[in-house]
């Protein structure tokens, strides 16, 4: 396990990092500047980016930009690159399938790789029930199809989701998403018959705020009250839940949460939809986060790292539920594209062959150890949390009030980028720094990234309060 550097070593490393930062800043490349000009000219302002970095190539956990600068990528395409950039096995599978054919449409001529991938995903999904698989293009599309399937299977219309959640950017997915800005904005009206209840968020739980052993079970009372005041349980088709909230700030619920939710759904004949779009494929140290609780969803959503960057997602569910829609009710032109399916099959082989689940737990433990040390050193670090390699720290200006340190989080991202590390934020207040490093990240790369984060935290913590207040406005 990587330890924090000693003071002398840290000083030397920081000095080297400072020189490298200066070199990066000085190298104002015409290549990136030209692309930035074109970006501003041709992309709408709604297409936000965390970093003005334009990649030229990538391998494993590193990205080289058009300027020739190298970065450690701890954003991973927002949780897409769990097996790393340009993994040779994935590249080979893509090339081999592309040389055969790139598209037929599964509704016309079903690619054998579609069937093979459907089988393998059904086999690895948690639980013993016979399962079937629908392949689509994105997490949002998987969400929308899961809702269609749930309504067809139950004959009910209402859906319950959780506050602080994220389920995608299409209209129905936005109706389920529990954060207004930037996602929902002025895009309504949204789909009807959607109801939201609180998610058990320990650090901001009114019941036992910050207590790692707290149940934070207010959600149960809210759910029961929703059944009494807003929609009766017998009209609810499904409850959709992230076993660990992703965009919400890597919120790990109490271990009792999913089993209790499963029991409530079973008791009322409600289907449980488990959204593993970000938490799946090894991110939490298990193939799927729900495995930590031993819970089987009626429907499970997969995307992101499923195909190592190619657009592919899946709905995997109990066979009798998946068969509810009539023929022609599910699908799409590109769903289950053969090249994407070939990439996904290679991803599954990599997990079976390279021990990435064990690697995820080791990377997560290393990060948690360093982050908890920072929590003792920097008042800015209010909370450290995670499961496997799905780890994060929440920044606050005051640990008593837990005032979100939103501007500080943005500044930390910029500081880390100057030093050669790509990070992204999350959370209801955009004050959570989350780690989405590829699971192939080496011990040396992990140590380098954490050293950069520590130096960046120190730099942000040293900014005068008045200057930070000005930055916030």
Secondary structure, DSSP 4 states (H G I P E B T S, - for coil): -PPPPPHHHHHHHHHHHHHHHHHHHH---HHHHHHHHHHHHHS-TTS--S----EEEEEBTEEEETTS-EEEESSHHHHT-TT-BT-HHHHHHHHHHHHH-S---TTTS--HHHHHHHHHHHHHSSSSS-EEEEEESSHHHHHHHHHHHHHHHHS--EEEEETT----SSHHHHHH---IIIIITT--PPPSSEEEE----GGG-TTTTT-TT---THHHHHHHHHHHHT--GGGEEEEEE-SEETTTT-EE--THHHHHHHHHHHHHTPEEEEE-TTTTTTTTSSSSGGGGTT---SEEEE-GGGGTTSS-EEEEEEHHHHT-SPTTSS--SSTT-HHHHHHHHHHHHHHHHH-HHHHHHHHHHHHHHHHHHHHHH-TTEEEEEEETTEEEEEEEEETTTTEE-HHHHHHHHHHHHHTTEE-EEESTTS-EEEE---TT--HHHHHHHHHHHHHHHHHHHTS-HHHHHHHH-
